[in-house]
């Protein structure tokens, strides 16, 4: 019986390592999901601002949402922007319906 004593300890240690690795993986996946959501929000807001007021406004709104505007395109009434938040990129589109400047 003495030879079996302590045989559970390596299994507990292995289970703790696996659980720790799983927690780290879930944390990283959650972080990526938050970055994607933030990028989409910033892209939508920047596209609306860009459609209404132009590129400078799109940059300002993008920065206010924690994003970097990496592309701004305007063709007629359509505006398309691409923003980056951390590792995530998102595209936002908007159409100017009325007057507006820019």
N, C-alpha and C positions, 0 to 999 in steps of 0.2 A: 504494500500500500504506500510505502514511503516514496517509491519511485514515481508515482503518479501525482504526488503533491506538487502544486505549482504549475500543472499543465494547463490550467485555465488562463493563467496570466498572459501568455503569448496571444491567445485568442482575444482576450479583452484589449490588449495593445493593438492588435490588428484591426479590431472593430473600431477603436478610437481613431486610428489613422484613416480608415475608410470613411468614417463619419465626418472627420475634419476635411478631407478632400471633397466630399460631397457638399459640405457647407461652403467651401471656397468656390466650387463650380456654380452653385446656385447664386452666390453673391455676384459672380461675374456675369452670369446670364441676366440677372436682375438689373445690374448696372447698364448692360447693353440695351435692354428693353427701355429703360428710362431715357437713355441717350437718344434712341430712335424716336420716342414719343416727343421729347423736347425738340428734336430736329424738325419733326413734322409740324409742330406748333409754330416754331420760329419761321419755317418756310411759308406756311399759310399766312401768317401775320405780315411777313416781309413782302409777299406777293400782293396782298391787299394794299399795303402802304405804297408799294412801287406803282401799282396801277393807278392809285389816286394822286400821288405826289411825285413820283419819279425815283430814280436810283438812290439819291442821297437819303430819302426817307426810308427806302427799303433797307439800306445799310444801318441806319439808326435803329429801326425797329428790330432788325436781326440782332444787333449788338445788345439791345435792351433785353432780348430773350436769351442771351448767353450763347449766341451762335455767330459764326463768321459767314458773311455773304461771299460765296466763291464764284457765282455766276449770275448775271442779270441780263435778261433778254426782253426786248420790247418790240413787238411787231403789231403795228396798228393799235387796236384797243386791248390786245392780249399781252400779258406780262407773265414771264416765267423766271423764277429764281431758284437757285440751288444754294443751300446752306449746309454748314458743317457744325455739329456739336460733338466734340470729342472725336470718336472714331466713326460716328454715324453721319450720313448725308441724307438730305431729303429735298424733294422738289416741290415747289408750290406754284400754283397757277391762279391767275385772276384776270378778269375782264372788266375794263372800265366801261360803264354803261352810259354815264352822263358826260358832263363837261370835264372838269379836272385839269390840272396843270401838268407840266413835265414833259 
